[in-house]
Amino acid sequence: MLIYVLPFVYLAMLGFILWYFMGKAYYDLAIEHEKTNAWMYAVLAVLIYYSGAFAFGLGLGVVFLYTGGDIDEMSDLALSLAGLPFGLLAVWGIYRLLKARWSQVVPSDVELLDEEI
């Protein structure tokens, strides 16, 4: 029985390590750009990962529906490993988007206030 449980324990630990590094990247980005509640961005990274993996699974289900395949015959491990790159791609894409948006310089309108007086 223990032989069947160990691979799932190792996969869960790999998932925790993945959560840590995704969350740390978002947290550091939020701290760098002085955002409030930076820890919420770490949680956001994990949610984005699972959203990307879910979108892949949904798309795969639609493909199987139209091709006549049976998704129930596919193992859970194979589905999880297939969704991994899509979740990571979603996290990376949103990270790049946030970094680009937060790095933009906002012009100051202080000079315009003096001109009206």
Backbone torsions as a table, in degrees:
resi	resn	phi	psi	omega
1	MET	NA	-38.9	-178.3
2	LEU	-65.1	-32.3	179.6
3	ILE	-63.2	-34.7	-178.9
4	TYR	-78.0	-24.1	-177.4
5	VAL	-85.9	-34.5	-174.2
6	LEU	-56.7	-43.8	179.1
7	PRO	-60.1	-35.7	179.7
8	PHE	-71.2	-32.5	176.2
9	VAL	-66.8	-42.7	178.4
10	TYR	-64.9	-39.5	177.9
11	LEU	-65.2	-38.1	178.1
12	ALA	-64.9	-40.2	178.8
13	MET	-67.1	-37.6	175.4
14	LEU	-63.6	-36.1	176.4
15	GLY	-63.7	-40.6	178.0
16	PHE	-64.8	-38.7	177.6
17	ILE	-65.2	-40.3	177.5
18	LEU	-62.9	-43.6	177.1
19	TRP	-58.1	-44.4	-177.1
20	TYR	-59.8	-50.2	-175.8
21	PHE	-70.4	-35.3	175.7
22	MET	-66.2	-47.6	-179.4
23	GLY	-63.9	-38.5	179.7
24	LYS	-64.6	-38.9	179.0
25	ALA	-63.7	-45.0	179.2
26	TYR	-68.2	-39.7	178.9
27	TYR	-62.5	-46.3	179.1
28	ASP	-63.2	-37.3	177.8
29	LEU	-64.8	-42.0	179.6
30	ALA	-66.4	-40.4	177.4
31	ILE	-65.3	-42.1	-179.6
32	GLU	-60.4	-34.2	-178.6
33	HIS	-102.2	14.8	173.2
34	GLU	55.4	48.8	176.4
35	LYS	-89.2	145.7	177.2
36	THR	-78.6	154.8	-178.3
37	ASN	52.5	55.7	-176.7
38	ALA	-61.7	-29.0	-179.5
39	TRP	-65.8	-24.3	177.9
40	MET	-66.6	-28.8	177.6
41	TYR	-71.4	-28.8	174.8
42	ALA	-66.2	-42.1	176.8
43	VAL	-65.8	-38.3	178.3
44	LEU	-59.6	-38.4	179.0
45	ALA	-60.6	-43.2	179.7
46	VAL	-67.0	-40.8	178.3
47	LEU	-65.0	-38.1	177.8
48	ILE	-65.7	-39.8	178.5
49	TYR	-59.4	-50.1	-178.5
50	TYR	-68.6	-30.3	175.7
51	SER	-66.4	-42.0	177.1
52	GLY	-64.0	-42.7	178.7
53	ALA	-67.1	-37.0	178.1
54	PHE	-66.8	-41.5	178.5
55	ALA	-61.6	-39.4	175.8
56	PHE	-62.1	-46.6	-179.7
57	GLY	-62.3	-38.4	177.6
58	LEU	-65.4	-44.3	177.6
59	GLY	-63.2	-40.7	178.1
60	LEU	-64.6	-38.7	177.1
61	GLY	-63.2	-39.7	177.6
62	VAL	-65.9	-41.4	177.5
63	VAL	-61.8	-45.3	178.2
64	PHE	-64.0	-33.9	179.4
65	LEU	-64.6	-43.6	-177.1
66	TYR	-81.9	-22.8	179.0
67	THR	-93.1	-7.1	178.8
68	GLY	84.1	10.3	178.3
69	GLY	-77.2	169.1	-179.9
70	ASP	-119.8	109.2	-177.5
71	ILE	-71.4	-18.3	178.7
72	ASP	-68.5	-21.6	179.3
73	GLU	-79.5	-13.6	-179.8
74	MET	-83.5	138.4	-177.2
75	SER	-73.8	154.8	178.6
76	ASP	-64.2	-36.4	179.2
77	LEU	-64.6	-42.3	179.2
78	ALA	-64.9	-40.5	177.8
79	LEU	-64.5	-41.6	179.4
80	SER	-64.8	-43.7	179.9
81	LEU	-69.7	-30.7	177.6
82	ALA	-72.8	-32.4	180.0
83	GLY	-81.0	-16.0	-178.2
84	LEU	-56.4	-49.8	-179.1
85	PRO	-64.4	-32.3	-179.5
86	PHE	-71.5	-37.5	174.9
87	GLY	-65.6	-43.7	178.8
88	LEU	-66.1	-36.5	177.5
89	LEU	-64.9	-39.3	177.4
90	ALA	-64.9	-43.1	179.1
91	VAL	-62.8	-45.0	-179.7
92	TRP	-64.2	-42.3	-179.0
93	GLY	-63.9	-45.5	179.1
94	ILE	-68.2	-35.4	176.8
95	TYR	-60.5	-48.0	179.8
96	ARG	-63.0	-38.8	178.7
97	LEU	-63.6	-47.3	178.9
98	LEU	-64.1	-41.6	-179.4
99	LYS	-63.3	-42.7	179.6
100	ALA	-67.2	-41.2	-178.2
101	ARG	-69.6	-41.3	-178.6
102	TRP	-76.4	-19.1	-179.6
103	SER	-83.2	-10.1	179.4
104	GLN	-67.5	140.7	179.4
105	VAL	-85.5	127.1	179.2
106	VAL	-91.5	123.3	-179.7
107	PRO	-68.5	144.8	-179.5
108	SER	-92.0	137.5	-179.7
109	ASP	-101.9	21.2	-177.6
110	VAL	-64.5	-38.8	-178.8
111	GLU	-66.8	-32.0	-178.8
112	LEU	-68.6	-29.5	179.5
113	LEU	-67.6	-36.0	-179.7
114	ASP	-72.3	-27.9	-177.7
115	GLU	-69.9	-29.7	-175.8
116	GLU	-76.4	-20.4	-176.5
117	ILE	-81.5	NA	NA
